[in-house]
Amino acid sequence: KQEVTQIPAALSVPEGENLVLNCSFTDSAIYNLQWFRQDPGKGLTSLLLIQSSQREQTSGRLNASLDKSSGRSTLYIAASQPGDSATYLCAMQADSSYKLIFGSGTRLLVRP
Amino acid sequence: SAVISQKPSRDICQRGTSLTIQCQVDSQVTMMFWYRQQPGQSLTLIATANQGSEATYESGFVIDKFPISRPNLTFSTLTVSNMSPEDSSIYLCSAEGVWTGNTDTQYFGPGTRLTVL
C-alpha cells in the first residue's frame, strides 16, 4: 500500500529564511507528484506538478524536486514571506487513474 | 483559468439527516473527484465521478452512504446520508485541469465544512 509521509509536521521560521519541506513515499513507481498549498477555508491551491520523468519544477520562489530512487520529494521555498504561511501538502499519483494519495501536510508559519 | 465552486461552504446538521453538496466547474471536464478531510487529517479520496457512468468508490466508502450524481460535464453532487458526528469533515471536490492543457494536475474547490451534532 502506497503511503506518503511529510516531515516536519509543523515549521516556524523568521521572514526571509530559505526552507525545505520534505515528502517521502513508499513505492518508487509513481506517475507524478503534486505539491499543494491549503489555506484555512480556501481549499487547495496547486503549486507544482512533477512528472515521473522529471527531476524538478520551478515556479517563482518555489522549487520542487523528485528523486524516485529514494522515494523523496522536496519543496524549496526561497526568501520566505508571511504570506507563505499555510499548510503544504504533497500528493502522489501512482498511475494514470488520477487517484491522489496525500501526505499529512506541513503547517508553515513565517514570522514577520 | 476555470473556477471550481462548492455549495454550501459550511453547514451544521443533526445526526440522522442527509446533506447534498454541490460542485460546479466553469469548464467541461471528464473526471471529477470527491475527497474527505477529517479533522487534523489529510485528504482521502471518496470516489471518482465520470459523466455518464456510475461513480467509482474507494475502499471504505459505499454508495448508500455517499451517493454521487454527475448529470453533465460541469456539475456533480455528493450526498452524505444518515449522518453521524463521525462524518464531520471538510468535503472537497476536484477536477482534472483540462482547461490548462494539463490533465495531470488536479484543481480543487474551496471545500464544504460539515459539522454533525
Interface residues (C-beta under 8 A of the other chain):
Chain A: Y31 N32 Q34 F36 G41 K42 G43 L44 T45 S46 L49 Q51 L89 A91 Q93 S97 Y98 K99 L100 F102 G103 S104 G105
Chain B: S9 M31 F33 Q41 S42 L43 T44 L45 T48 E58 L92 S94 E96 G97 N102 D104 T105 Q106 Y107 F108 G109 P110 G111 R113
